[in-house]
Each structure stands twice: as C-alpha cells, then as structure tokens.
C-alpha cells in the first residue's frame, strides 16, 4: 500500500470516527444525507452518513446507495483534507468527479470545505 493510500485509510478509519456524533457542520443541524468517496487509484469506497449535521457512521463498502459520490485519487483527497487544496479548486481542475446527484454533490463542496477549515487533517502525522 502506498503512503498516500495508508494516509487515506487513517483519515477514514481513525480521523472521521473521532468526530462521529459531534456537530461537524457548523450551522447545518438540518443536514441529513449519505455521500461517498471513491478513491480511483486504490479502488476503495467509503460512505459517510450525516444525520442532523452530525457524522453518524462510516462504511467502507459499496457507494451505490449514496446520493452523491466524489471520485478522486488519494493524493487529491489528502491535499483537500489537509487544507492545502480547496475542494472547489480541485473540482474545477477536474481532479474530482461527481457521480449520482451532481447538484447535491456541488452543494456539498463548500460544506465540505467548511468542515476542512474546522477539522483539518495533519497528513504529516500519519
């Protein structure tokens, strides 16, 4: 497994669980949805469930039932998660593709950016 792939796994299996049940999206207490990440270079799928603005669970299975799925490589996800690359910039540079409900996915991009600003991931500590 590459260092980037290992860091993504830590991000999903250790960092995200540390915020389960916490209000992670400021001013988004009415936000309920299921979205996913598909990591193109590792073929890994992750589904995140948000209920009333709180991360309620994470699955490392199929992303078929998600409302929107962000397809990106591990390096792009880590750059976004650390705050080094704004999600909107990654999207407009074609480093992220959205599958499923594209409109919902586009609405999630600035929300995810707020999450990153509040909860940056230190890639150097992996």
C-alpha positions in Angstrom: 0.0 0.0 0.0 1.4 3.4 -0.9 1.9 6.1 1.7 -0.9 8.2 0.3 -3.3 5.1 0.4 -2.3 4.5 4.0 -2.9 8.1 4.9 -6.4 8.0 3.3 -7.1 4.8 5.3 -6.1 6.6 8.5 -8.2 9.6 7.6 -11.3 7.5 7.1 -10.8 4.8 9.8 -9.3 7.0 12.6 -9.9 10.7 11.9 -13.5 10.6 10.8 -14.6 8.2 13.7 -13.1 10.7 16.1 -15.9 13.2 15.1 -18.8 10.7 15.0 -21.8 12.1 16.9 -20.3 15.6 17.0 -21.8 18.5 15.2 -19.3 18.7 12.4 -21.0 21.0 10.0 -21.5 24.4 11.6 -25.0 25.8 11.2 -26.1 22.7 9.4 -28.2 20.9 12.1 -30.8 20.1 9.5 -28.4 18.4 7.1 -29.1 14.7 6.6 -27.6 12.8 3.7 -25.4 9.9 2.6 -22.4 10.6 0.3 -19.3 8.8 -0.6 -15.7 8.9 -1.8 -14.4 6.6 -4.4 -10.6 6.6 -4.4 -9.7 5.9 -8.0 -6.1 4.8 -7.6 -6.8 2.3 -4.8 -10.4 1.3 -5.8 -11.5 2.0 -2.2 -15.1 3.2 -1.5 -16.2 5.0 1.6 -19.8 6.1 2.5 -20.5 8.7 5.1 -23.8 9.2 6.8 -24.7 12.7 8.1 -27.8 13.0 10.3 -28.8 16.4 11.5 -25.4 17.9 10.9 -23.6 15.1 12.7 -21.5 12.3 11.2 -23.4 9.2 12.3 -21.5 6.4 10.6 -18.9 5.4 8.0 -18.9 2.3 5.8 -16.0 1.0 3.7 -18.2 -0.9 1.3 -20.1 0.0 -1.9 -21.0 3.6 -2.6 -24.0 2.5 -4.7 -26.7 3.9 -2.3 -25.1 7.3 -1.9 -26.8 10.5 -3.0 -23.5 11.8 -4.4 -20.1 10.2 -4.8 -16.9 12.1 -5.2 -14.3 10.3 -7.4 -10.8 11.4 -6.8 -7.3 9.9 -6.2 -5.8 9.6 -2.8 -3.3 12.5 -3.3 -6.2 14.9 -4.1 -8.2 13.7 -1.1 -5.2 14.3 1.2 -4.5 17.7 -0.2 -8.1 18.7 0.3 -8.3 17.1 3.8 -5.2 19.0 5.0 -6.5 22.3 3.7 -3.8 22.6 1.0 -6.3 22.4 -1.9 -9.7 23.9 -1.8 -12.4 21.4 -2.9 -13.9 23.8 -5.4 -10.4 24.3 -7.0 -10.0 20.6 -7.2 -13.4 20.2 -8.8 -12.8 22.9 -11.4 -9.3 21.4 -12.2 -11.1 18.1 -13.0 -9.4 16.4 -10.1 -12.8 15.4 -8.6 -15.7 13.9 -10.5 -19.2 13.7 -9.0 -21.4 10.7 -9.6 -25.0 10.4 -8.7 -26.9 13.6 -7.8 -24.5 16.2 -9.3 -26.4 19.2 -7.9 -26.3 17.8 -4.4 -22.6 17.0 -4.8 -21.9 20.6 -5.9 -23.8 21.8 -2.9 -21.6 19.6 -0.6 -18.3 21.0 -1.9 -18.5 24.3 0.1 -19.9 22.5 3.1 -17.0 20.0 3.0 -14.6 23.0 2.7 -16.1 24.5 5.9 -15.6 21.1 7.6 -11.9 21.0 6.5 -11.4 24.5 7.8 -12.8 23.5 11.2 -11.2 20.0 11.2 -8.0 19.9 9.1 -6.2 16.6 8.8 -2.5 16.6 9.5 -1.1 14.5 6.7 2.4 14.7 8.2 1.3 12.9 11.4 0.3 9.7 9.6 
